[in-house]
């Protein structure tokens, strides 16, 4: 399996993704290939629509550029609660190369998701990790960082 990056304005980037069905597909292989694409593109997160797949899945390694790689896979992620306080950070997107822009997001979020075995997890994310999980989760609903610029 070989996946490659999908760039805007490809219409798949604007679709709401379907829930990941664990009985369909080799999702471990897909996630491994998504991580390969993400690292090769020098990204820190990558959502399934960014490689042409309409499914609620993203991968992330928020610190590999400054520390040991810790790849993570998020299936069917849901933001359970979010901070009322917003923090603005400059974000880039692998599907919008060379177009970083400031995005205001909740300072922290609590998210729940499934792993590749279907088990549920729940964690709070702060700082850059909070921005990263929100950015990738947005992709699963067809939202791009350029949408925040338009709303500002």
N, C-alpha and C positions, 0 to 999 in steps of 0.2 A: 504494500500500500504506500503510495506516495501522495502527499497532500501539498498544496501550495497556497500562498496567500491570495486572497481575493481583495481587490482594491475598489474603493468607491469610484464610481457610482453603481457598482453591481447591485441589482435589486435584492439579492439574498440578504444584504446587510440591513435592509429595511423590513424584513419579515419578522413576525413573532414566532419564535422557535417552538417546536413541539416538545413535550416532555420526553426525556430519555427513557426508552423501554429497554430494560436490561436483558430481555429475552431476544431482542433483535440486534444483531451485529456483534462484532468483536470490539467492544468499547475500550478494552485495555490496549489493544493494538492502535486504535484511533488516538487515544490519549497520548501514548508514547510518540506517535508520529506528530501530533500537535506540539508536544514539547520540543521535538527536534526542529520543527519549523520556527517555533518561538525563539529558541536559543540561536538558531542560524540568523534570524532577522534582528537579533540583539534586543528582543522585547522582554517584558517581564510578565506578560499575560497574553492569552490568546483564546478567543471564544470560537466555538464551532462554526458559526456563520462566516468567520474570517477565513475559513478553509473550505467554504462551500457546503457546509452541513447544517441542515435546519433542525437542530436538536439542542436541548438545554444542557450544555456541557461547556466548561471552560477549564483551562489549565493556568497555573500561575507559579512563578518563582520570583518573589518580590525582592530577594536580596542576592541573587547569584552574581551580580556585578560587583558586589563589595564583600561577599562572604561565601561560605560553602553553599553550593546549590541545594535547595530544598524544594523539589518539584511537588506541586499539589494538584489534585484533580477534584473538580467540583461538579457534581451531577445534580440536576434539578434544584439549583440554589434558590433560596428565598431570603429576602431581607425581612427579619422579624421585627426589629425596632432600629430606629436611627436617631442620632443626636439631633437636637434642634439647632445646635450651633453649627454654622457652616464654615468651612475652611476652603480657601481658594489656592489651588496648586496648578502649575503648568502641567498639562498632560499631552502626551503624544499618543498616536494610534498607528499600529502597523498597517491598517487599511487606508490610512490617510497620511502617507509618508511626507515628512518634512513640513507638517502643518501643526506644530504644537500650539496649544492655546490654553489660557486660564479657564479653569472650571471650578465652580463653587459646589461643594458636596458636603453632606453631614460629616462632622469631625470623626465620628465612630459609627459603626453599625454592628448589630448582632445578626448573624446569618446562620441559617441551617441549610444543610445540603447532604446529599448521599455520596458515598464513595463508590468505587467501581464494583464493590460487592453488594451494594444496595443498602448498607448500614447508614443510618442517619447520624450526623454530627451537628454540633452547635458551638459557635465560637464568636467572640467579640473581636473586631478588627479596628485598629486605630492607626492614625498617621497615614503613611504612604500605603500600607496594606489596605486600609479602609478605602482609599481612593481607587486602588487597583481592583478590589473585588466589586466595587460599585461600577467601575468602568466596564469590566468584563460582563457583569450581570446585565448592564444596559444593552450590550450587544445582543443578548438573547431576546430582547424586546424591540429590536430594530432601532435603537437609539444610538446616535453617534455624538462625539464631543462637539461637533459643529452645531448640534441642536441647542446646546447650552449657550453658545455665542449668540444665536438668533433670539434666545429668550432673554438675554441680558439687556 
